[in-house]
């Protein structure tokens, strides 16, 4: 994610705290501007802030537990209906001073055990899969289908990869005339949600417990 070029952004080193006594110094991005925020003390014991992606109808919502060691409780409490309710209550409450770490998350998921539970079975079974579009060369397709030992093209592996990355872009110098009415400082483990606004959908949801180099 990149911050909006119209708003001033700078980086600095700040201590990132975790439930353990260990404190790590990481690179933080700092920005002041008007962003949708929400206080969900009763629902999740957490606060949230939304940052828009540049040029895209997407955004990233940071959900920060009030307690330094509150991430596990937040993950347990955050249900689909609660997430929707919180997102609907995000609104502009004035200028906010935002400080968050540069981070990247990446995960690969083997779908061979997941897709069959969703009813997707035949694509993995030799002789039952119907995937002629995977082989475009006519002779190659004929060779596959004519061989009883090989059978029609099928899948032996299905991997879903997802990653998200934050980085600073925009003006390194400058000032924001409006004073900040509040601060949103992400200095301990948190959750994030990547949203599509058109159409409305949750694209990615995850948690950050630690920040290591390289970021992704």
MARVO-91459 format. One record per residue: residue number from 1; residue in three letters; x, y, z of N, C-alpha, C in turn. Coordinates in steps of 0.001 Angstrom, whole numbers. Layout:
BEGIN
+------+------+---------+---------+---------+---------+---------+---------+---------+---------+---------+
! resi ! resn !      nu !      nv !      nw !     cau !     cav !     caw !      cu !      cv !      cw !
+------+------+---------+---------+---------+---------+---------+---------+---------+---------+---------+
!  NUM !  ALA !       X !       Y !       Z !       X !       Y !       Z !       X !       Y !       Z !
...
+------+------+---------+---------+---------+---------+---------+---------+---------+---------+---------+
REM end
This chain:
BEGIN
+------+------+---------+---------+---------+---------+---------+---------+---------+---------+---------+
! resi ! resn !      nu !      nv !      nw !     cau !     cav !     caw !      cu !      cv !      cw !
+------+------+---------+---------+---------+---------+---------+---------+---------+---------+---------+
!    1 !  UNK !     844 !   -1167 !       0 !       0 !       0 !       0 !     878 !    1213 !       0 !
!    2 !  UNK !     457 !    2241 !    -696 !    1194 !    3494 !    -764 !     320 !    4606 !    -218 !
!    3 !  UNK !     904 !    5495 !     566 !     126 !    6594 !    1103 !    -139 !    7611 !      12 !
!    4 !  UNK !   -1153 !    8432 !     210 !   -1561 !    9416 !    -780 !    -487 !   10473 !    -984 !
!    5 !  UNK !    -174 !   10774 !   -2235 !     869 !   11745 !   -2537 !     487 !   13146 !   -2075 !
!    6 !  UNK !    -771 !   13431 !   -1919 !   -1192 !   14772 !   -1527 !    -959 !   15039 !     -44 !
!    7 !  UNK !    -591 !   14021 !     685 !    -385 !   14182 !    2114 !    1072 !   13908 !    2447 !
!    8 !  UNK !    1593 !   14589 !    3439 !    3000 !   14476 !    3745 !    3272 !   13218 !    4546 !
!    9 !  UNK !    4398 !   12570 !    4229 !    4749 !   11318 !    4884 !    6241 !   11315 !    5173 !
!   10 !  UNK !    6641 !   10762 !    6305 !    8056 !   10590 !    6578 !    8229 !    9304 !    7365 !
!   11 !  UNK !    9462 !    8848 !    7471 !    9746 !    7598 !    8171 !   10650 !    7880 !    9355 !
!   12 !  UNK !   10573 !    7004 !   10343 !   11444 !    7103 !   11505 !   11512 !    5742 !   12166 !
!   13 !  UNK !   12467 !    5567 !   13061 !   12623 !    4316 !   13794 !   11906 !    4423 !   15132 !
!   14 !  UNK !   11059 !    3437 !   15401 !   10249 !    3443 !   16624 !   10263 !    2036 !   17206 !
!   15 !  UNK !   10117 !    1928 !   18511 !   10079 !     629 !   19171 !    8749 !     -57 !   18902 !
!   16 !  UNK !    8808 !   -1302 !   18447 !    7613 !   -2123 !   18257 !    7546 !   -3110 !   19408 !
!   17 !  UNK !    6470 !   -3041 !   20182 !    6347 !   -3855 !   21384 !    5546 !   -5119 !   21095 !
!   18 !  UNK !    5860 !   -6160 !   21821 !    5169 !   -7431 !   21691 !    4767 !   -7898 !   23079 !
!   19 !  UNK !    3959 !   -8985 !   23173 !    3566 !   -9468 !   24494 !    4753 !   -9848 !   25375 !
!   20 !  UNK !    5859 !  -10256 !   24748 !    7050 !  -10590 !   25530 !    7763 !   -9309 !   25943 !
!   21 !  UNK !    8700 !   -9390 !   26874 !    9428 !   -8189 !   27301 !   10305 !   -7598 !   26201 !
!   22 !  UNK !   10531 !   -8366 !   25116 !   11429 !   -7906 !   24065 !   10812 !   -6742 !   23296 !
!   23 !  UNK !   11628 !   -5739 !   23001 !   11216 !   -4581 !   22212 !   12141 !   -4474 !   21012 !
!   24 !  UNK !   11575 !   -4352 !   19814 !   12361 !   -4271 !   18590 !   12189 !   -2896 !   17962 !
!   25 !  UNK !   13301 !   -2335 !   17470 !   13249 !   -1063 !   16768 !   13020 !   -1322 !   15283 !
!   26 !  UNK !   11950 !    -759 !   14725 !   11587 !    -982 !   13327 !   11355 !     360 !   12647 !
!   27 !  UNK !   11297 !     317 !   11315 !   11023 !    1520 !   10536 !    9524 !    1782 !   10515 !
!   28 !  UNK !    9140 !    2968 !   10912 !    7730 !    3344 !   10964 !    7447 !    4454 !    9961 !
!   29 !  UNK !    6256 !    4418 !    9395 !    5786 !    5470 !    8499 !    4854 !    6382 !    9280 !
!   30 !  UNK !    5040 !    7673 !    9122 !    4247 !    8644 !    9863 !    3545 !    9578 !    8888 !
!   31 !  UNK !    2284 !    9828 !    9141 !    1492 !   10668 !    8256 !     369 !   11332 !    9047 !
!   32 !  UNK !      43 !   12528 !    8663 !   -1049 !   13256 !    9297 !   -2086 !   13601 !    8238 !
!   33 !  UNK !   -3343 !   13322 !    8519 !   -4401 !   13605 !    7561 !   -5755 !   13190 !    8112 !
!   34 !  UNK !   -6747 !   13251 !    7268 !   -8108 !   12871 !    7657 !   -8379 !   11463 !    7140 !
!   35 !  UNK !   -8620 !   10556 !    8068 !   -8853 !    9164 !    7732 !  -10053 !    8651 !    8518 !
!   36 !  UNK !  -10830 !    7719 !    7947 !  -11925 !    7101 !    8696 !  -11373 !    6296 !    9879 !
!   37 !  UNK !  -11950 !    6493 !   11039 !  -11518 !    5776 !   12239 !  -12738 !    5261 !   12993 !
!   38 !  UNK !  -12489 !    4393 !   13952 !  -13567 !    3869 !   14783 !  -13028 !    3351 !   16099 !
!   39 !  UNK !  -13831 !    3458 !   17136 !  -13488 !    2953 !   18462 !  -14487 !    1857 !   18814 !
!   40 !  UNK !  -13996 !     619 !   18895 !  -14872 !    -529 !   19102 !  -14534 !   -1205 !   20430 !
!   41 !  UNK !  -14604 !    -411 !   21489 !  -14240 !    -899 !   22817 !  -15153 !   -2034 !   23267 !
!   42 !  UNK !  -16456 !   -1904 !   23025 !  -17395 !   -2916 !   23501 !  -17364 !   -4166 !   22631 !
!   43 !  UNK !  -17215 !   -3990 !   21317 !  -17252 !   -5138 !   20410 !  -15960 !   -5949 !   20438 !
!   44 !  UNK !  -14831 !   -5240 !   20326 !  -13557 !   -5921 !   20109 !  -12445 !   -5463 !   21039 !
!   45 !  UNK !  -12715 !   -4473 !   21877 !  -11661 !   -3872 !   22694 !  -10498 !   -3436 !   21807 !
!   46 !  UNK !  -10836 !   -2710 !   20743 !   -9840 !   -2308 !   19753 !  -10275 !   -1016 !   19080 !
!   47 !  UNK !   -9335 !    -381 !   18412 !   -9611 !     780 !   17569 !   -9211 !     441 !   16142 !
!   48 !  UNK !   -9704 !    1211 !   15177 !   -9427 !     907 !   13773 !   -9249 !    2191 !   12984 !
!   49 !  UNK !   -8498 !    2075 !   11899 !   -8266 !    3195 !   10988 !   -8165 !    2656 !    9573 !
!   50 !  UNK !   -8719 !    3402 !    8617 !   -8725 !    2976 !    7216 !   -7840 !    3895 !    6376 !
!   51 !  UNK !   -6960 !    3287 !    5574 !   -6124 !    4012 !    4622 !   -6476 !    3555 !    3213 !
!   52 !  UNK !   -6690 !    4495 !    2328 !   -7039 !    4177 !     948 !   -5784 !    3907 !     117 !
!   53 !  UNK !   -5891 !    2963 !    -796 !   -4847 !    2752 !   -1788 !   -4912 !    3859 !   -2827 !
!   54 !  UNK !   -3767 !    4261 !   -3322 !   -3749 !    5238 !   -4401 !   -4191 !    4554 !   -5693 !
!   55 !  UNK !   -5027 !    5259 !   -6475 !   -5427 !    4855 !   -7829 !   -6354 !    3648 !   -7862 !
!   56 !  UNK !   -6637 !    3027 !   -6760 !   -7475 !    1842 !   -6780 !   -8636 !    2009 !   -5803 !
!   57 !  UNK !   -9721 !    1318 !   -6090 !  -10883 !    1357 !   -5209 !  -10736 !     304 !   -4116 !
!   58 !  UNK !   -9611 !     392 !   -3417 !   -9316 !    -542 !   -2340 !   -8787 !     237 !   -1151 !
!   59 !  UNK !   -8807 !    -399 !       0 !   -8280 !     231 !    1207 !   -7777 !    -842 !    2156 !
!   60 !  UNK !   -6961 !    -411 !    3114 !   -6483 !   -1306 !    4161 !   -6933 !    -753 !    5506 !
!   61 !  UNK !   -7577 !   -1600 !    6279 !   -8056 !   -1222 !    7606 !   -7156 !   -1870 !    8650 !
!   62 !  UNK !   -6612 !   -1064 !    9536 !   -5790 !   -1551 !   10639 !   -6663 !   -1637 !   11888 !
!   63 !  UNK !   -6684 !   -2813 !   12504 !   -7452 !   -3031 !   13732 !   -6453 !   -3276 !   14853 !
!   64 !  UNK !   -6384 !   -2340 !   15772 !   -5350 !   -2348 !   16807 !   -5958 !   -2651 !   18173 !
!   65 !  UNK !   -5561 !   -3764 !   18806 !   -6068 !   -4048 !   20156 !   -5646 !   -2953 !   21131 !
!   66 !  UNK !   -6496 !   -2687 !   22095 !   -6138 !   -1703 !   23112 !   -5007 !   -2219 !   24005 !
!   67 !  UNK !   -4995 !   -3513 !   24244 !   -3960 !   -4104 !   25081 !   -2798 !   -4580 !   24216 !
!   68 !  UNK !   -1597 !   -4462 !   24749 !    -414 !   -4871 !   23999 !    -457 !   -6352 !   23644 !
!   69 !  UNK !   -1018 !   -7170 !   24533 !   -1102 !   -8608 !   24304 !   -2517 !   -9027 !   23915 !
!   70 !  UNK !   -3270 !   -8126 !   23290 !   -4676 !   -8402 !   23000 !   -4968 !   -8990 !   21638 !
!   71 !  UNK !   -3938 !   -9328 !   20854 !   -4194 !   -9807 !   19492 !   -4954 !  -11130 !   19476 !
!   72 !  UNK !   -4564 !  -12072 !   20322 !   -5237 !  -13374 !   20341 !   -6715 !  -13223 !   20675 !
!   73 !  UNK !   -7033 !  -12377 !   21639 !   -8433 !  -12145 !   21993 !   -9177 !  -11467 !   20855 !
!   74 !  UNK !   -8512 !  -10558 !   20149 !   -9139 !   -9889 !   19011 !   -9442 !  -10879 !   17898 !
!   75 !  UNK !   -8485 !  -11745 !   17591 !   -8692 !  -12744 !   16539 !   -9856 !  -13667 !   16892 !
!   76 !  UNK !   -9997 !  -14008 !   18153 !  -11086 !  -14883 !   18584 !  -12430 !  -14177 !   18532 !
!   77 !  UNK !  -12433 !  -12885 !   18840 !  -13694 !  -12137 !   18910 !  -14184 !  -11655 !   17552 !
!   78 !  UNK !  -13286 !  -11523 !   16576 !  -13652 !  -10920 !   15296 !  -14384 !  -11923 !   14414 !
!   79 !  UNK !  -15693 !  -11825 !   14370 !  -16521 !  -12646 !   13495 !  -16896 !  -11843 !   12253 !
!   80 !  UNK !  -17482 !  -12522 !   11280 !  -17917 !  -11834 !   10070 !  -18892 !  -10698 !   10338 !
!   81 !  UNK !  -19970 !  -10947 !   11094 !  -20910 !   -9861 !   11396 !  -20271 !   -8704 !   12157 !
!   82 !  UNK !  -19377 !   -9008 !   13102 !  -18718 !   -7933 !   13848 !  -17812 !   -7109 !   12944 !
!   83 !  UNK !  -17114 !   -7781 !   12037 !  -16251 !   -7054 !   11108 !  -17072 !   -6127 !   10230 !
!   84 !  UNK !  -18172 !   -6623 !    9699 !  -19036 !   -5784 !    8857 !  -19560 !   -4587 !    9647 !
!   85 !  UNK !  -19986 !   -4819 !   10878 !  -20501 !   -3730 !   11701 !  -19435 !   -2676 !   11955 !
!   86 !  UNK !  -18220 !   -3114 !   12236 !  -17133 !   -2164 !   12492 !  -16792 !   -1360 !   11249 !
!   87 !  UNK !  -16743 !   -2008 !   10103 !  -16412 !   -1312 !    8865 !  -17465 !    -263 !    8526 !
!   88 !  UNK !  -18723 !    -592 !    8805 !  -19799 !     356 !    8514 !  -19748 !    1579 !    9426 !
!   89 !  UNK !  -19116 !    1460 !   10581 !  -19072 !    2567 !   11542 !  -17805 !    3410 !   11437 !
!   90 !  UNK !  -16915 !    3083 !   10515 !  -15733 !    3912 !   10309 !  -16146 !    5241 !    9695 !
!   91 !  UNK !  -15670 !    6343 !   10239 !  -16019 !    7653 !    9699 !  -14925 !    8669 !   10014 !
!   92 !  UNK !  -14932 !    9747 !    9247 !  -13962 !   10828 !    9422 !  -14298 !   11597 !   10697 !
!   93 !  UNK !  -13395 !   11560 !   11651 !  -13600 !   12272 !   12915 !  -12576 !   13389 !   13112 !
!   94 !  UNK !  -11953 !   13818 !   12024 !  -10967 !   14883 !   12122 !   -9577 !   14395 !   11773 !
!   95 !  UNK !   -8631 !   15294 !   11853 !   -7250 !   15000 !   11491 !   -6627 !   14014 !   12483 !
!   96 !  UNK !   -5912 !   13030 !   11938 !   -5295 !   11980 !   12749 !   -3803 !   11911 !   12430 !
!   97 !  UNK !   -2999 !   11755 !   13447 !   -1570 !   11498 !   13262 !   -1353 !    9992 !   13312 !
!   98 !  UNK !    -965 !    9416 !   12171 !    -861 !    7964 !   12022 !     609 !    7552 !   12023 !
!   99 !  UNK !     928 !    6539 !   12809 !    2265 !    5943 !   12826 !    2102 !    4431 !   12734 !
!  100 !  UNK !    2652 !    3843 !   11679 !    2524 !    2400 !   11503 !    3809 !    1843 !   10902 !
!  101 !  UNK !    4088 !     560 !   11152 !    5347 !     -23 !   10683 !    5303 !    -388 !    9204 !
!  102 !  UNK !    6471 !    -307 !    8570 !    6603 !    -898 !    7247 !    6625 !   -2412 !    7436 !
!  103 !  UNK !    5765 !   -3111 !    6710 !    5727 !   -4560 !    6879 !    5260 !   -5223 !    5598 !
!  104 !  UNK !    5545 !   -6483 !    5514 !    5049 !   -7292 !    4411 !    4670 !   -8661 !    4932 !
!  105 !  UNK !    3582 !   -9204 !    4435 !    3157 !  -10552 !    4816 !    2939 !  -11363 !    3549 !
!  106 !  UNK !    3289 !  -12628 !    3627 !    3149 !  -13503 !    2466 !    2799 !  -14902 !    2947 !
!  107 !  UNK !    1848 !  -15534 !    2271 !    1440 !  -16878 !    2665 !    1043 !  -17675 !    1433 !
!  108 !  UNK !    1453 !  -18933 !    1414 !    1073 !  -19858 !     350 !     249 !  -20983 !     970 !
!  109 !  UNK !    -892 !  -21272 !     371 !   -1817 !  -22275 !     904 !   -2029 !  -23372 !    -127 !
!  110 !  UNK !   -1796 !  -24612 !     280 !   -2043 !  -25764 !    -581 !   -3546 !  -26047 !    -590 !
!  111 !  UNK !   -4155 !  -25956 !   -1770 !   -5610 !  -26090 !   -1885 !   -6071 !  -27517 !   -2164 !
!  112 !  UNK !   -5153 !  -28464 !   -2210 !   -5565 !  -29830 !   -2559 !   -6487 !  -30448 !   -1516 !
!  113 !  UNK !   -6381 !  -30013 !    -279 !   -7285 !  -30521 !     754 !   -8486 !  -29614 !     969 !
!  114 !  UNK !   -8404 !  -28383 !     475 !   -9477 !  -27412 !     680 !  -10534 !  -27521 !    -410 !
!  115 !  UNK !  -10107 !  -27552 !   -1664 !  -11059 !  -27553 !   -2777 !  -11985 !  -28766 !   -2783 !
!  116 !  UNK !  -11516 !  -29983 !   -2488 !  -12458 !  -31108 !   -2446 !  -13584 !  -30915 !   -1444 !
!  117 !  UNK !  -13311 !  -30245 !    -325 !  -14374 !  -29994 !     649 !  -15390 !  -28988 !     127 !
!  118 !  UNK !  -15018 !  -28255 !    -929 !  -15934 !  -27306 !   -1571 !  -16602 !  -27920 !   -2795 !
!  119 !  UNK !  -16359 !  -29213 !   -3022 !  -16981 !  -29894 !   -4148 !  -16140 !  -29948 !   -5404 !
!  120 !  UNK !  -14937 !  -29388 !   -5367 !  -14051 !  -29403 !   -6538 !  -13176 !  -30644 !   -6431 !
!  121 !  UNK !  -13567 !  -31712 !   -7125 !  -12900 !  -33001 !   -6984 !  -12318 !  -33481 !   -8306 !
!  122 !  UNK !  -13103 !  -33433 !   -9369 !  -12718 !  -34062 !  -10629 !  -11436 !  -33504 !  -11230 !
!  123 !  UNK !  -11133 !  -32232 !  -11005 !   -9947 !  -31637 !  -11636 !   -8658 !  -32304 !  -11162 !
!  124 !  UNK !   -8695 !  -32992 !  -10016 !   -7504 !  -33649 !   -9490 !   -7449 !  -35140 !   -9850 !
!  125 !  UNK !   -8473 !  -35647 !  -10511 !   -8567 !  -37086 !  -10775 !   -8244 !  -37359 !  -12236 !
!  126 !  UNK !   -7213 !  -38161 !  -12474 !   -6836 !  -38538 !  -13832 !   -7954 !  -39343 !  -14484 !
!  127 !  UNK !   -8336 !  -38924 !  -15678 !   -9404 !  -39595 !  -16402 !  -10769 !  -38970 !  -16190 !
!  128 !  UNK !  -10936 !  -38180 !  -15127 !  -12215 !  -37516 !  -14869 !  -12144 !  -36006 !  -15089 !
!  129 !  UNK !  -10954 !  -35461 !  -15022 !  -10801 !  -34017 !  -15230 !  -11101 !  -33655 !  -16675 !
!  130 !  UNK !  -11752 !  -32523 !  -16866 !  -12078 !  -32025 !  -18206 !  -11448 !  -30641 !  -18365 !
!  131 !  UNK !  -10161 !  -30641 !  -18709 !   -9399 !  -29398 !  -18793 !   -8661 !  -29287 !  -20124 !
!  132 !  UNK !   -9366 !  -29361 !  -21230 !   -8679 !  -29284 !  -22526 !   -8012 !  -27938 !  -22759 !
!  133 !  UNK !   -8477 !  -26899 !  -22083 !   -7889 !  -25580 !  -22287 !   -6473 !  -25457 !  -21760 !
!  134 !  UNK !   -6036 !  -26412 !  -20922 !   -4677 !  -26362 !  -20405 !   -3648 !  -26740 !  -21455 !
!  135 !  UNK !   -4060 !  -27467 !  -22470 !   -3154 !  -27864 !  -23548 !   -3711 !  -27310 !  -24842 !
!  136 !  UNK !   -3023 !  -26365 !  -25430 !   -3531 !  -25695 !  -26630 !   -3060 !  -26347 !  -27910 !
!  137 !  UNK !   -1935 !  -27048 !  -27875 !   -1422 !  -27666 !  -29089 !   -2223 !  -28925 !  -29385 !
!  138 !  UNK !   -2770 !  -29028 !  -30577 !   -3666 !  -30130 !  -30928 !   -2970 !  -31471 !  -30809 !
!  139 !  UNK !   -1742 !  -31577 !  -31326 !   -1038 !  -32854 !  -31284 !    -731 !  -33269 !  -29844 !
!  140 !  UNK !    -378 !  -32304 !  -29015 !     -96 !  -32623 !  -27618 !   -1350 !  -33098 !  -26906 !
!  141 !  UNK !   -2491 !  -32456 !  -27203 !   -3749 !  -32863 !  -26594 !   -4145 !  -34251 !  -27057 !
!  142 !  UNK !   -3974 !  -34544 !  -28354 !   -4292 !  -35876 !  -28865 !   -3424 !  -36936 !  -28204 !
!  143 !  UNK !   -2143 !  -36599 !  -27997 !   -1241 !  -37560 !  -27374 !   -1657 !  -37857 !  -25943 !
!  144 !  UNK !   -2106 !  -36832 !  -25239 !   -2536 !  -37037 !  -23861 !   -3808 !  -37857 !  -23782 !
!  145 !  UNK !   -4778 !  -37521 !  -24605 !   -6077 !  -38177 !  -24523 !   -6052 !  -39584 !  -25089 !
!  146 !  UNK !   -5114 !  -39872 !  -26006 !   -5069 !  -41196 !  -26613 !   -4317 !  -42200 !  -25758 !
!  147 !  UNK !   -3563 !  -41719 !  -24795 !   -2789 !  -42614 !  -23943 !   -3607 !  -42987 !  -22715 !
!  148 !  UNK !   -3911 !  -44257 !  -22592 !   -4714 !  -44697 !  -21454 !   -3953 !  -44572 !  -20145 !
!  149 !  UNK !   -2611 !  -44591 !  -20245 !   -1824 !  -44502 !  -19023 !   -1761 !  -43084 !  -18479 !
!  150 !  UNK !   -1969 !  -42088 !  -19370 !   -1887 !  -40702 !  -18945 !   -3263 !  -40109 !  -18710 !
!  151 !  UNK !   -4161 !  -40294 !  -19687 !   -5497 !  -39747 !  -19560 !   -5538 !  -38274 !  -19867 !
!  152 !  UNK !   -6696 !  -37642 !  -19665 !   -6869 !  -36220 !  -19947 !   -6061 !  -35384 !  -18954 !
!  153 !  UNK !   -5771 !  -34127 !  -19343 !   -5035 !  -33248 !  -18421 !   -5782 !  -33090 !  -17099 !
!  154 !  UNK !   -5043 !  -33104 !  -16006 !   -5631 !  -32916 !  -14691 !   -4636 !  -32149 !  -13823 !
!  155 !  UNK !   -5093 !  -31708 !  -12679 !   -4242 !  -30957 !  -11768 !   -3651 !  -31881 !  -10712 !
!  156 !  UNK !   -2370 !  -31725 !  -10470 !   -1724 !  -32451 !   -9381 !   -1408 !  -31536 !   -8208 !
!  157 !  UNK !   -1502 !  -30219 !   -8440 !   -1166 !  -29262 !   -7400 !   -1959 !  -27980 !   -7618 !
!  158 !  UNK !   -2424 !  -27366 !   -6533 !   -3114 !  -26071 !   -6592 !   -2659 !  -25248 !   -5399 !
!  159 !  UNK !   -2002 !  -24143 !   -5680 !   -1449 !  -23286 !   -4638 !   -2073 !  -21901 !   -4739 !
!  160 !  UNK !   -2541 !  -21376 !   -3610 !   -3029 !  -19997 !   -3547 !   -2015 !  -19168 !   -2770 !
!  161 !  UNK !   -1468 !  -18145 !   -3420 !    -484 !  -17272 !   -2785 !   -1083 !  -15885 !   -2584 !
!  162 !  UNK !    -856 !  -15317 !   -1432 !   -1345 !  -13968 !   -1136 !    -246 !  -13198 !    -424 !
!  163 !  UNK !    -132 !  -11910 !    -744 !     827 !  -11082 !     -21 !     311 !   -9659 !      53 !
!  164 !  UNK !     748 !   -8979 !    1068 !     416 !   -7563 !    1250 !    1666 !   -6863 !    1744 !
!  165 !  UNK !    1840 !   -5623 !    1308 !    3035 !   -4878 !    1675 !    2687 !   -3414 !    1884 !
!  166 !  UNK !    3271 !   -2811 !    2889 !    3119 !   -1374 !    3093 !    4455 !    -708 !    2823 !
!  167 !  UNK !    4400 !     447 !    2202 !    5610 !    1223 !    1966 !    5208 !    2676 !    1817 !
!  168 !  UNK !    6155 !    3546 !    2046 !    5860 !    4971 !    1971 !    6173 !    5485 !     577 !
!  169 !  UNK !    5284 !    6328 !      70 !    5498 !    7052 !   -1170 !    4878 !    8425 !   -1008 !
!  170 !  UNK !    5388 !    9365 !   -1733 !    4837 !   10704 !   -1638 !    5881 !   11678 !   -1155 !
!  171 !  UNK !    5448 !   12813 !    -668 !    6354 !   13872 !    -274 !    7038 !   13527 !    1044 !
!  172 !  UNK !    8339 !   13639 !    1059 !    9105 !   13379 !    2269 !    9103 !   14586 !    3202 !
!  173 !  UNK !    8917 !   15770 !    2642 !    8964 !   16991 !    3434 !    7659 !   17743 !    3301 !
!  174 !  UNK !    7346 !   18535 !    4316 !    6135 !   19330 !    4252 !    5437 !   19329 !    5597 !
!  175 !  UNK !    4374 !   20088 !    5691 !    3608 !   20158 !    6933 !    2132 !   20066 !    6620 !
!  176 !  UNK !    1382 !   19562 !    7562 !     -71 !   19474 !    7444 !    -646 !   20563 !    8328 !
!  177 !  UNK !   -1350 !   21509 !    7707 !   -1777 !   22712 !    8422 !   -2726 !   22399 !    9574 !
!  178 !  UNK !   -3632 !   21453 !    9370 !   -4633 !   21155 !   10400 !   -4013 !   20363 !   11543 !
!  179 !  UNK !   -4183 !   20785 !   12774 !   -3617 !   20035 !   13903 !   -4335 !   18701 !   14092 !
!  180 !  UNK !   -3585 !   17708 !   14538 !   -4158 !   16382 !   14752 !   -5027 !   16373 !   16003 !
!  181 !  UNK !   -6233 !   15836 !   15870 !   -7138 !   15729 !   17009 !   -6903 !   14441 !   17778 !
!  182 !  UNK !   -6289 !   13450 !   17121 !   -6035 !   12177 !   17782 !   -4814 !   11520 !   17148 !
!  183 !  UNK !   -4335 !   10461 !   17793 !   -3199 !    9697 !   17287 !   -3600 !    8240 !   17127 !
!  184 !  UNK !   -3054 !    7611 !   16084 !   -3251 !    6180 !   15862 !   -1856 !    5592 !   15666 !
!  185 !  UNK !   -1321 !    4997 !   16724 !      53 !    4504 !   16721 !      57 !    2985 !   16794 !
!  186 !  UNK !     508 !    2350 !   15732 !     541 !     885 !   15657 !    1914 !     435 !   16149 !
!  187 !  UNK !    2037 !     237 !   17458 !    3320 !    -126 !   18053 !    3275 !   -1470 !   18773 !
!  188 !  UNK !    2256 !   -2280 !   18481 !    2186 !   -3633 !   19012 !    1356 !   -4479 !   18046 !
!  189 !  UNK !    1333 !   -5820 !   18212 !     665 !   -6703 !   17254 !    -762 !   -6266 !   16932 !
!  190 !  UNK !   -1149 !   -6452 !   15651 !   -2422 !   -5929 !   15155 !   -2957 !   -6814 !   14040 !
!  191 !  UNK !   -4194 !   -6540 !   13645 !   -4809 !   -7186 !   12490 !   -4987 !   -6162 !   11381 !
!  192 !  UNK !   -5069 !   -6662 !   10144 !   -5340 !   -5786 !    9012 !   -6324 !   -6465 !    8068 !
!  193 !  UNK !   -7080 !   -5653 !    7364 !   -8066 !   -6143 !    6397 !   -7909 !   -5334 !    5119 !
!  194 !  UNK !   -7742 !   -6015 !    3990 !   -7703 !   -5347 !    2690 !   -9089 !   -5452 !    2074 !
!  195 !  UNK !   -9669 !   -4307 !    1728 !  -11045 !   -4243 !    1251 !  -11114 !   -3780 !    -188 !
!  196 !  UNK !  -12095 !   -4285 !    -897 !  -12507 !   -3730 !   -2183 !  -13795 !   -2962 !   -1944 !
!  197 !  UNK !  -13856 !   -1747 !   -2452 !  -15042 !    -917 !   -2263 !  -16000 !   -1008 !   -3440 !
!  198 !  UNK !  -15545 !   -1464 !   -4579 !  -16405 !   -1575 !   -5756 !  -15950 !   -2784 !   -6586 !
!  199 !  UNK !  -16564 !   -3963 !   -6349 !  -17653 !   -4247 !   -5409 !  -17120 !   -4403 !   -3983 !
!  200 !  UNK !  -18015 !   -4343 !   -3012 !  -17623 !   -4476 !   -1617 !  -17280 !   -5933 !   -1307 !
!  201 !  UNK !  -16054 !   -6141 !    -858 !  -15600 !   -7495 !    -544 !  -14341 !   -7415 !     299 !
!  202 !  UNK !  -14142 !   -8423 !    1133 !  -12899 !   -8565 !    1884 !  -11943 !   -9380 !    1025 !
!  203 !  UNK !  -10828 !   -8777 !     630 !   -9862 !   -9444 !    -233 !   -8820 !  -10218 !     558 !
!  204 !  UNK !   -8478 !   -9713 !    1724 !   -7404 !  -10330 !    2505 !   -7545 !   -9894 !    3957 !
!  205 !  UNK !   -7305 !  -10815 !    4851 !   -7329 !  -10494 !    6278 !   -6179 !  -11241 !    6939 !
!  206 !  UNK !   -5489 !  -10580 !    7846 !   -4344 !  -11217 !    8472 !   -3929 !  -10506 !    9744 !
!  207 !  UNK !   -2885 !  -11037 !   10370 !   -2353 !  -10479 !   11613 !    -848 !  -10312 !   11490 !
!  208 !  UNK !    -334 !   -9312 !   12172 !    1111 !   -9072 !   12224 !    1539 !   -9134 !   13686 !
!  209 !  UNK !    2360 !  -10128 !   14001 !    2864 !  -10286 !   15363 !    4296 !   -9794 !   15514 !
!  210 !  UNK !    5016 !   -9792 !   14406 !    6412 !   -9385 !   14447 !    6782 !   -8832 !   13084 !
!  211 !  UNK !    7793 !   -7995 !   13031 !    8287 !   -7418 !   11782 !    9746 !   -7802 !   11643 !
!  212 !  UNK !   10069 !   -8473 !   10536 !   11441 !   -8886 !   10272 !   11905 !   -8291 !    8953 !
!  213 !  UNK !   13200 !   -8200 !    8782 !   13789 !   -7764 !    7520 !   14219 !   -8984 !    6719 !
!  214 !  UNK !   14027 !   -9006 !    5375 !   13316 !   -7970 !    4614 !   11827 !   -8021 !    4900 !
!  215 !  UNK !   11120 !   -6942 !    4548 !    9713 !   -6836 !    4900 !    8854 !   -7808 !    4122 !
!  216 !  UNK !    9311 !   -8263 !    2961 !    8511 !   -9217 !    2178 !    9432 !  -10096 !    1364 !
+------+------+---------+---------+---------+---------+---------+---------+---------+---------+---------+
REM end
